[in-house]
Amino acid sequence: MNFSLPNLMGGFIFGTFGFAAWRYGKGAQEWHPMLVGMALMIFPYFIDNVWLLYGIGSVLTASLFYSATRAEVTGTSSLRERIRAYVEAKLPGSGVSLACGLLESFQRRWNQNQFAGSSRMADS
């Protein structure tokens, strides 16, 4: 493990998200958030490259938000909101709300562009 500041920050951030996802998955008896949470907590110990650390962590975290979005479409509870509430309760004032808000605005724009692109393809 590399003890540079970017690696330590990445390990802390992804470990926090991982712990929240693992706790949620364990309590809700859902395997996907529990496994992804374990992966988010463990993988920073084995990755020395900063870009690879943030890349893998972002993909794993995005998979949590993607599964939460899929759960919203199917009518089940929102994993994203539960993770946000848990992390905010454990780390008040940590900027998690800002990070989640940025991810949600990106996701909204992504969905708008995706649906706009699919309707353009259907018209032609």
C-alpha positions, -999 to +999 in steps of 0.1 A: +000+000+000+012+034-010+009+060+018+007+091-003-021+116+004-041+108-027-040+070-019-050+076+017-079+099+007-091+075-019-089+046+006-108+066+032-135+078+008-141+044-009-138+026+024-165+048+039-189+042+010-180+005+012-188+003+049-221+021+044-231-002+015-220-033+034-240-024+065-271-016+043-267-049+024-263-069+055-293-054+072-315-056+041-304-091+032-292-079-003-261-095-017-251-068-043-245-039-020-229-062+006-204-076-019-196-043-035-192-027-001-167-054+009-148-048-024-148-011-018-133-016+017-107-041+007-094-032-028-075+001-018-050-020+002-038-038-030-037-009-055-007+015-055-015+034-087-036+065-079-055+065-113-063+028-110-074+033-074-099+061-083-110+043-115-119+010-098-134+028-068-155+050-091-168+020-111-177+001-079-194+032-064-212+038-097-225+002-097-241+009-063-258+040-076-268+022-108-284-006-088-302+020-066-315+036-098-327+003-111-344-003-077-363+030-081-375+021-115-388-013-103-405+004-073-382-009-045-365+013-019-337+036-029-303+023-019-287+057-028-308+075-003-301+050+024-264+051+018-264+089+019-284+090+051-262+065+068-229+083+058-243+117+067-253+104+101-219+089+108-199+118+092-218+150+096-204+179+076-182+157+055-193+169+021-212+137+013-243+157+004-223+177-021-207+146-037-241+128-039-257+159-053-231+161-080-235+124-088-273+128-090-271+158-113-247+139-136-270+109-135-300+131-145-281+147-174-269+112-185-305+099-185-318+129-203-291+126-230-297+088-232-334+092-236-330+120-261-306+099-281-330+069-282-359+091-293-338+106-321-329+071-332-365+060-332-375+090-353-351+082-381 
